[in-house]
Amino acid sequence: MEAHQHSPDSSSEECTVLEAPPGKNSCLQHAGNVAELYCSACECALCEDCHPEHDDHPKVALSQALDQHRSCLQDRLEAVQNRLPPISDALSFVKEILQQLTNLRASIEEDIESSFEDLHKQLDVRKSVLLMELEVTCGLKQKVLQAQIDSLSRGEGDITALCSQMEETLAGEACVASLQVEQELGERLSGLVHHDFPCQPEENDQLDLVMETDGLRKSIHNLGTIVTTSAVASQSEAMGAGLQQCIVGHPASVTIVTRDKSGGACKSGNAILSAEVFTPDGSIVDGEIVDHKNGTYDFVYMVPKEGNFSLALRLYDQHIKGSPFKLTVSRAMEVEVEVSPSTTTATNSAANATPSTGSSDGAKRRGKSPGQKKKGSKRASSALGTPRRKTQNPIEDDLIFRIGTKGRNKGEFTNLQGVAASSNGKILIADSNNQCVQIFSTEGEFKSRFGVRGRSPGQLQRPTGVAVHPSGDIIIADYDNKWVSIFSSEGKFKAKLGSGRLMGPKGVSVDQNGHVIVVDNKACTVFIFQLTGKLISKFGSRGNGDKQFAGSSYSEMVVCFQ
C-alpha cells in the first residue's frame, strides 16, 4: 500500500491516509481511503478521516469485526439450516396425513357407492317380490271370478237355448208325436229351475298397496353421516391426578380436552384417541377411553405393579401436549389399626404419623395390626368383612407348559399381543415390541421367527394380532402401519390389505369361508376382507349404543362373531 504525503516538507508526525485498491475495504464516506477500524456503536467501517466523528465510540480492528460478523452470520446460517430437518419431517408428515385423508375420502366414497348400490339392489328385489306377489294374488282372484263367469255364462246359454226350443215346441200343434219331446224338455226345464247357479260373487275386487314409507323416508334422510373433528394434538391437553401418579391395583383416570389449531375447545366427540401406559420392561398396559361426545374424553386405567412408568396420550397418532408423561405408581399406604374398648389408635406406618384418638366407627380401619387379637380389635376386624382366602387357579393347575422368556432373542418376548394355532401343529405368537412373529411347536419348541421393523410393505411396526389362513398363509395385524400383512407359511411377504381403510388394526381372524376379519381398535369397526384385499363388509362405530364399540379390544369383538 502506497502512502501519499500532503507536501514534501510536511513533518513525519502528520497523519498519512492510505489509499485502498478499488472495491476492497474502501471507506464508504471517503473514496480511496482504507477502512482499518470498525465503530461498534454505529456499526460501520472507519478510515483515518472518519475518526473525529467517532472519537467517543467503541472501536475494534476491522478484521476482528469482520470475523465476528462472519461468525455471527455462520451461527445464524446454522440455526436456520437446523430448522430444515423438522420442517422436512413436518412436511412429510402433513403430506402423509393429506394422502391418508385423500385415501379415506376415496374409501368412504366407495363405501357410499357400494352401500347405496346394495340398497338399490335390495329395493329392486323388494320391488320384484311385490310385483310377483301382486301377480299371484290378482291371478288367484281372477281365476276364481273367471270360473264363476264361465259357469254363469254356460247356465245362461243353456237356459236361453232350452227356452227357445220349448217356445218353438209350444207354438206347434199338440199331438202324441211331440209328447215325448215335450216331456224331455219339461224335465230339463225343471232341472234348470232348481239348478244352483253361482249368482253371488265368489271373490272380491280388493287389491290395496300398503307402503309405509314415512319411517323409511326418515331413515333414508338420516342414513349415514360423515364423522370428523377439528382437533389437533399440538393444542389438545390432558389433566387429572392419574396423569402423574396412581396406586397399584386402583383405577386412575385422566381427562383429555381436545382443541382445534387455534386452541379453541372442540364441542363434538368421535376423535381418534389412543392411550397406553408403558412399563419399564417395555410391555403395555391398556385402559378404556370414554367419549363424552362434547370434545372431552376420560382414560381410565389400572396398573398391576409399582414403579416408574410412561403414559402416552396420542390424538390421531400424534402426542398431545406434554405426552409422554412420567407416571409414578406406588402401593397404598398401610394403616395400622389398634382398637381398645374406649379408643381407636391409627398409625400410618409409611409416614410415622402421630397417633390420634376417636370413636370406633372412624374411617381409618384399613389394615391389620397387632392389636387385632384383642377383644375390641376383633369387632373392628369384623367390620371389614371376612379375610380373603387364597384360592386355587384352575388354569394354572391345568397348565401343560410355558413358552418363552423375557428378552429380544429367539424364543423370547417383550410384549406379546397375539397368538394363533395352525392346522399343522404350530403356535404363532406376535411380539409387538420385538416387531416379529415367532413360531413354536405344540410342545413349546422354538421353530423360527420373521419380521423386520419398518414402515414399508413387508416390514412390521407393532404387530398386534396373528391368524392362519386355511391356505397356510400367515395374516398379521400391523397396528402402526395401519394395514394387514400377509406372509407365506415360511415367512415370505406376499401382500398387504386394508391400506387406506384401517386406522389401527389390533386383531385379526379368519372365518370358515377364508375371509379375513380385522378388528380396527381406533375406528371401533370390524372389517371383513377377501384374501385378495376386496372389502366385503364392515360394521361398528365408536360409541356406547347398539352396534357401537368404545375402545373395544380384539377379544371382545371376536366374541361378537362367535
C-alpha positions in Angstrom: 0.0 0.0 0.0 1.4 3.3 -1.0 1.4 6.4 1.3 0.5 9.8 -0.1 2.1 12.8 1.7 0.4 16.2 1.7 3.7 18.0 0.9 7.3 17.2 0.6 8.1 19.4 3.7 5.4 18.1 6.0 6.5 16.6 9.3 6.7 12.9 10.0 4.1 13.4 12.7 1.4 14.2 10.1 -1.2 11.5 9.5 -1.0 9.7 6.3 -4.1 8.5 4.5 -3.9 5.0 3.0 -5.5 4.5 -0.4 -7.4 1.3 -0.8 -7.5 -0.7 -4.0 -10.9 -0.2 -5.7 -13.6 -2.3 -4.1 -11.6 -3.7 -1.1 -12.0 -2.2 2.4 -12.7 1.2 0.9 -14.3 3.8 3.2 -17.9 4.4 2.1 -17.6 8.1 3.0 -14.1 8.9 1.8 -13.4 7.4 -1.5 -10.0 5.9 -1.9 -9.3 5.7 1.8 -8.7 2.4 3.5 -11.0 1.5 6.4 -9.0 -0.2 9.2 -11.3 0.2 12.2 -14.9 -0.6 13.0 -17.3 1.5 15.1 -19.3 -0.8 17.3 -21.8 1.9 18.2 -22.5 3.0 14.6 -21.8 -0.4 13.1 -19.7 1.0 10.3 -16.1 0.8 9.0 -13.8 3.8 9.7 -10.9 5.3 7.9 -8.4 7.9 9.3 -10.7 10.8 8.1 -13.7 9.3 9.9 -12.0 9.2 13.3 -13.0 12.7 14.5 -16.7 11.9 14.2 -16.3 8.7 16.3 -13.8 9.7 19.0 -16.0 8.7 21.9 -17.3 5.5 20.3 -16.0 2.0 21.0 -13.9 0.8 18.1 -12.3 -2.5 17.2 -10.0 -3.6 14.4 -11.9 -4.0 11.1 -10.5 -7.5 10.6 -11.8 -8.6 14.0 -15.2 -7.0 13.4 -15.4 -8.8 10.0 -14.5 -12.1 11.6 -17.1 -11.6 14.3 -19.7 -10.6 11.7 -18.9 -13.7 9.6 -19.1 -15.9 12.8 -22.4 -14.4 13.7 -23.7 -15.0 10.1 -22.4 -18.5 10.3 -24.3 -19.1 13.5 -27.5 -17.7 12.0 -27.0 -19.8 8.9 -26.6 -23.0 11.0 -29.6 -22.1 13.1 -31.7 -21.7 10.0 -30.3 -24.8 8.5 -31.2 -26.7 11.7 -34.8 -25.8 11.0 -34.8 -27.7 7.8 -35.0 -31.3 9.2 -38.0 -30.7 11.4 -39.7 -28.7 8.7 -38.9 -31.5 6.2 -40.3 -34.1 8.7 -43.4 -32.0 9.3 -43.8 -31.5 5.5 -43.6 -35.3 5.0 -45.9 -36.0 7.9 -48.6 -33.4 6.8 -48.3 -34.8 3.2 -48.9 -38.3 4.7 -51.9 -37.0 6.6 -53.2 -35.4 3.4 -52.6 -38.6 1.5 -54.3 -40.6 4.2 -57.2 -38.1 4.1 -57.5 -38.5 0.3 -57.3 -42.3 0.7 -60.0 -42.2 3.3 -62.2 -40.0 1.2 -61.8 -42.4 -1.7 -62.6 -45.3 0.6 -65.7 -43.6 2.0 -66.9 -42.7 -1.5 -66.5 -46.3 -2.4 -68.4 -47.4 0.7 -71.2 -44.9 0.0 -71.4 -46.1 -3.6 -71.4 -49.7 -2.5 -73.9 -49.2 0.3 -76.4 -47.3 -2.0 -75.9 -49.8 -4.8 -76.7 -52.5 -2.3 -79.8 -50.6 -1.2 -80.8 -50.2 -4.8 -80.4 -53.9 -5.3 -82.5 -54.6 -2.2 -85.1 -52.1 -3.4 -85.2 -53.8 -6.8 -85.5 -57.2 -5.1 -88.3 -55.9 -3.0 -90.0 -54.3 -6.0 -89.8 -57.6 -7.9 -91.2 -59.5 -4.9 -94.1 -57.1 -4.6 -94.9 -57.3 -8.3 -94.8 -61.1 -8.1 -97.0 -61.1 -5.0 -99.4 -58.8 -6.8 -99.4 -61.0 -9.9 -100.0 -64.2 -7.9 -102.7 -62.6 -5.6 -104.5 -61.0 -8.5 -104.2 -64.2 -10.6 -105.9 -66.3 -7.9 -108.8 -63.8 -7.7 -109.1 -63.6 -11.4 -109.2 -67.4 -11.7 -112.0 -67.7 -9.2 -114.0 -64.9 -10.8 -113.4 -66.2 -14.3 -114.5 -69.7 -13.3 -117.7 -68.2 -11.9 -118.2 -66.2 -15.1 -117.8 -69.3 -17.2 -120.3 -71.2 -15.1 -122.9 -68.4 -15.3 -122.3 -68.0 -19.0 -122.9 -71.7 -19.6 -126.0 -71.6 -17.4 -127.3 -68.5 -19.3 -126.7 -70.2 -22.6 -128.4 -73.4 -21.6 -131.5 -71.6 -20.3 -131.7 -69.4 -23.4 -131.4 -72.3 -25.8 -133.8 -74.5 -23.9 -136.4 -71.7 -23.6 -136.2 -71.0 -27.3 -136.6 -74.7 -28.1 -139.6 -75.0 -25.7 -141.2 -71.9 -27.2 -140.9 -73.4 -30.7 -142.5 -76.7 -29.5 -145.4 -74.9 -27.7 -146.0 -72.9 -30.8 -146.8 -76.1 -32.8 -149.9 -78.3 -32.6 -150.1 -80.6 -29.6 -150.1 -84.3 -30.6 -149.0 -87.7 -29.5 -145.9 -87.5 -31.7 -144.5 -84.4 -29.8 -145.4 -85.6 -26.4 -142.2 -87.4 -25.7 -140.1 -84.4 -26.8 -142.2 -82.1 -24.7 -141.7 -84.3 -21.7 -137.9 -84.3 -22.1 -137.9 -80.5 -22.5 -140.1 -80.2 -19.4 -137.7 -82.3 -17.3 -134.8 -80.2 -18.5 -136.7 -77.0 -17.6 -137.4 -78.4 -14.2 -133.7 -79.2 -13.7 -132.7 -75.7 -14.7 -135.3 -74.2 -12.4 -133.8 -76.0 -9.4 -130.2 -75.7 -10.5 -128.0 -73.8 -8.1 -126.2 -71.2 -10.2 -123.3 -69.2 -8.5 -125.1 -65.9 -8.7 -123.3 -64.4 -5.7 -119.7 -63.2 -6.3 -117.2 -65.8 -5.2 -114.4 -63.3 -4.9 -113.9 -59.6 -4.3 -112.1 -56.9 -6.1 -109.9 -55.7 -3.3 -106.2 -55.1 -4.1 -104.6 -52.5 -1.9 -100.9 -51.5 -1.6 -99.7 -50.6 1.8 -96.4 -48.7 1.6 -95.3 -47.3 5.0 -92.7 -45.0 3.6 -92.7 -42.3 6.2 -90.4 -44.2 8.5 -88.3 -45.4 5.6 -88.0 -41.8 4.2 -86.9 -40.6 7.6 -84.4 -43.4 7.8 -83.1 -42.6 4.4 -82.9 -38.9 5.3 -80.8 -39.8 8.3 -78.9 -42.6 6.5 -75.2 -42.2 7.0 -73.2 -39.4 8.5 -69.6 -38.1 8.0 -67.8 -38.1 11.3 -64.8 -35.9 12.0 -63.4 -33.3 14.3 -61.1 -30.3 14.1 -59.0 -31.5 17.0 -55.2 -31.4 16.7 -52.7 -33.0 19.0 -50.4 -29.9 19.4 -53.2 -27.9 21.1 -55.0 -30.7 23.0 -54.1 -31.3 26.6 -54.7 -33.7 29.5 -55.4 -33.2 33.2 -56.2 -35.1 36.3 -54.5 -36.9 39.2 -53.9 -40.0 37.1 -51.5 -38.0 34.8 -48.6 -38.2 37.2 -49.3 -40.9 39.9 -51.6 -43.7 40.8 -51.9 -46.6 43.2 -51.2 -50.2 42.3 -54.4 -52.1 41.5 -56.6 -49.0 41.8 -58.3 -47.4 38.9 -56.9 -44.0 37.8 -58.3 -41.6 35.3 -57.1 -38.8 33.0 -59.3 -36.2 31.3 -58.3 -35.2 27.7 -59.6 -31.9 26.3 -59.4 -31.7 22.5 -58.8 -28.4 20.9 -58.5 -27.0 17.3 -55.5 -25.4 15.7 -56.4 -22.0 17.3 -56.7 -23.5 20.8 -60.5 -23.4 20.8 -62.2 -26.3 22.6 -63.8 -28.8 20.3 -67.5 -29.4 21.1 -68.0 -32.8 19.4 -66.7 -36.3 20.1 -65.5 -39.2 17.9 -61.9 -38.1 17.8 -59.4 -41.0 17.4 -57.5 -41.2 20.6 -55.1 -43.8 21.9 -53.7 -44.1 25.4 -51.1 -46.5 26.7 -49.1 -47.0 29.8 -45.6 -48.3 29.1 -44.0 -50.3 31.8 -40.2 -50.3 32.4 -39.8 -53.7 30.7 -41.5 -52.4 27.6 -44.9 -54.0 28.0 -48.1 -52.0 27.6 -51.0 -51.6 29.9 -54.2 -50.7 28.1 -57.2 -48.9 29.5 -60.6 -47.7 28.4 -61.3 -44.4 26.7 -64.7 -42.9 27.4 -66.0 -40.4 24.8 -68.3 -37.8 26.4 -69.4 -36.6 23.0 -68.5 -33.0 23.9 -64.8 -32.9 23.0 -63.6 -34.3 26.3 -62.6 -37.9 27.0 -61.6 -39.9 30.0 -58.9 -42.5 30.0 -59.4 -45.0 32.8 -56.6 -47.5 33.5 -55.2 -49.7 36.3 -51.5 -50.7 36.8 -50.8 -54.0 38.5 -47.4 -53.2 39.9 -45.4 -50.3 41.3 -42.6 -48.4 39.6 -41.9 -45.5 37.2 -44.0 -45.7 34.0 -44.6 -43.7 30.9 -48.1 -42.6 29.9 -48.5 -41.8 26.2 -51.6 -40.0 25.0 -52.0 -39.7 21.3 -54.6 -37.9 19.1 -54.6 -39.1 15.5 -51.3 -40.9 16.2 -49.6 -37.7 17.5 -48.6 -37.0 21.1 -50.8 -34.3 22.8 -49.2 -31.5 24.8 -46.7 -32.9 27.4 -47.0 -36.5 26.2 -45.5 -38.9 27.1 -46.0 -38.2 30.8 -43.9 -39.6 33.6 -46.1 -41.7 35.8 -45.2 -42.9 39.3 -47.1 -46.0 40.5 -46.9 -46.8 44.2 -48.6 -49.0 46.7 -51.3 -47.7 49.0 -50.0 -46.5 52.4 -50.6 -49.2 55.0 -52.5 -48.0 58.0 -52.2 -50.0 61.2 -55.3 -50.1 63.5 -55.2 -50.7 67.2 -58.6 -50.7 68.9 -59.4 -50.7 72.6 -62.8 -50.6 74.2 -62.5 -46.8 74.6 -60.1 -45.6 72.0 -59.0 -46.3 68.4 -55.4 -45.6 67.6 -54.3 -45.3 63.9 -50.7 -45.3 63.0 -49.5 -44.6 59.4 -46.6 -47.0 59.1 -45.5 -45.4 55.8 -45.3 -41.8 57.2 -44.9 -42.4 61.0 -47.9 -40.2 61.7 -48.8 -39.1 65.2 -51.5 -41.4 66.7 -54.9 -39.9 67.2 -57.9 -41.0 69.3 -61.5 -41.1 68.3 -64.6 -43.3 68.1 -64.5 -46.9 66.9 -66.7 -46.1 63.9 -63.9 -43.9 62.3 -62.9 -44.4 58.6 -59.3 -45.4 59.4 -59.7 -49.1 59.8 -58.0 -50.2 56.6 -55.4 -52.8 57.5 -54.2 -55.3 60.1 -52.4 -54.5 63.3 -51.0 -56.5 66.3 -54.0 -55.3 68.3 -56.4 -57.4 66.3 -56.1 -60.2 68.9 -57.7 -58.1 71.5 -61.4 -58.2 72.1 -62.1 -54.7 70.7 -59.8 -55.5 67.8 -62.0 -58.5 66.8 -65.0 -56.2 66.5 -63.1 -53.8 64.3 -61.9 -56.7 62.1 -65.4 -57.9 61.6 -66.4 -54.6 60.1 -64.0 -55.2 57.3 -65.6 -58.5 56.3 -64.2 -62.0 56.0 -60.5 -62.0 55.1 -59.9 -63.1 51.5 -58.7 -66.7 51.2 -56.2 -67.7 48.6 -58.0 -69.7 46.0 -56.5 -72.1 43.5 -56.3 -71.1 39.9 -57.8 -73.8 37.8 -56.0 -72.6 34.7 -52.6 -72.7 36.4 -53.5 -76.1 37.9 -54.1 -77.4 34.4 -51.0 -75.7 32.9 -49.3 -78.0 30.4 -46.2 -75.9 29.7 -45.0 -72.4 29.3 -43.5 -70.8 26.1 -40.8 -68.1 26.1 -39.0 -65.8 28.5 -38.4 -62.1 28.6 -35.9 -60.8 26.1 -35.2 -59.9 22.5 -33.6 -63.1 21.3 -35.2 -66.1 19.6 -37.9 -67.6 21.7 -38.0 -64.5 23.9 -40.7 -61.8 24.2 -41.1 -58.2 25.4 -44.8 -57.5 24.6 -46.9 -60.4 23.5 -50.1 -59.2 21.7 -51.5 -62.0 19.6 -51.5 -65.8 19.4 -52.8 -68.4 16.9 -52.6 -72.1 16.2 -52.2 -73.6 12.7 -53.7 -76.9 11.5 -50.2 -78.4 11.1 -49.4 -78.1 14.8 -47.7 -74.7 15.0 -48.2 -72.0 17.6 -47.7 -68.4 16.3 -47.1 -65.5 18.6 -47.0 -61.8 17.6 -44.5 -59.8 19.7 -45.4 -56.1 19.4 -42.2 -54.6 20.8 -39.8 -57.1 19.0 -41.6 -56.4 15.7 -41.8 -60.1 14.8 -43.8 -63.3 14.8 -42.3 -66.3 16.4 -43.3 -69.9 15.6 -43.3 -72.8 18.1 -44.3 -76.4 18.0 -47.2 -77.6 20.1 -44.6 -78.9 22.6 -43.3 -75.3 23.0 -40.1 -75.8 21.0 -38.9 -72.7 19.1 -39.0 -73.2 15.3 -38.5 -69.9 13.6 -39.2 -66.2 13.6 -39.6 -63.5 11.0 -40.3 -59.8 10.8 -38.2 -56.6 10.4 -39.1 -53.2 12.0 -40.2 -50.6 9.4 -43.0 -48.8 7.6 -42.6 -50.4 4.1 -44.6 -53.3 2.8 -43.1 -56.5 4.2 -41.9 -54.8 7.4 -43.7 -54.7 10.7 -44.4 -51.7 13.0 -46.1 -53.1 16.2 -47.8 -56.3 15.2 -50.7 -56.9 17.5 -52.6 -59.9 16.0 -51.9 -63.0 14.1 -54.0 -65.6 12.4 -53.5 -68.6 10.0 -55.5 -68.8 6.7 -56.7 -72.2 5.5 -54.3 -71.8 2.6 -51.4 -71.7 5.2 -50.7 -68.0 4.8 -49.9 -66.1 8.0 -52.0 -62.9 8.5 -50.7 -60.2 10.8 -52.5 -57.1 12.1 -49.9 -54.3 11.8 -51.1 -51.6 14.2 -48.8 -48.7 13.5 -48.6 -49.4 9.7 -52.4 -49.4 9.6 -52.7 -52.4 7.4 -52.8 -56.2 7.5 -49.7 -58.0 6.1 -49.9 -61.5 4.5 -46.9 -63.8 4.7 -46.4 -67.3 3.4 -46.0 -70.1 5.9 -42.2 -69.7 5.5 -42.4 -66.0 6.5 -42.1 -64.5 3.0 -44.1 -61.3 2.4 -46.8 -61.7 -0.2 -49.3 -58.8 0.1 -51.0 -56.3 2.3 -54.7 -55.4 2.6 -56.7 -52.6 4.2 -54.2 -49.8 3.5 -56.1 -46.5 3.4 -59.1 -48.0 5.2 -57.7 -49.2 8.5 -56.7 -46.8 11.3 -55.4 -49.2 13.9 -55.9 -52.9 13.3 -55.5 -54.6 16.7 -56.6 -58.2 16.0 -57.2 -60.5 13.0 -59.1 -63.7 12.5 -60.3 -66.0 9.6 -63.8 -67.4 9.2 -64.8 -70.7 7.7 -65.0 -69.1 4.2 -61.5 -67.9 4.3 -62.5 -64.2 4.8 -60.1 -62.1 6.8 -61.8 -60.4 9.8 -60.0 -57.4 11.1 -60.7 -55.5 14.4 -59.8 -51.9 14.0 -59.3 -50.6 17.6 -59.0 -46.9 16.7 -62.0 -46.8 14.4 -64.0 -49.2 16.6 -65.0 -51.1 13.5 -64.9 -54.7 12.3 -63.8 -55.1 8.6 -64.3 -58.3 6.6 -62.0 -58.7 3.6 -61.4 -61.3 1.0 -57.8 -62.6 0.9 -57.3 -60.5 -2.3 -58.0 -57.3 -0.3 -61.5 -56.7 -1.5 -63.8 -55.3 1.2 -66.8 -57.5 1.7 -68.5 -55.6 4.6 -67.9 -53.7 7.8 -69.8 -52.8 10.9 -69.5 -50.9 14.1 -68.6 -47.4 15.1 -67.3 -45.5 18.2 -70.0 -45.1 20.8 -71.9 -46.8 23.6 -75.1 -47.6 21.6 -76.2 -50.7 19.7 -73.7 -51.8 17.1 -71.1 -49.5 18.6 -67.9 -50.1 20.4 -66.0 -47.8 22.9 -62.3 -48.8 23.0 -63.3 -52.4 22.4 -60.5 -54.9 22.4 -59.9 -57.7 19.9 -61.2 -60.4 22.3 -64.5 -58.6 22.9 -65.2 -58.3 19.2 -64.3 -61.9 18.5 -67.0 -62.9 21.0 -69.5 -60.9 18.9 -68.6 -63.1 15.9 -68.8 -66.3 17.8 
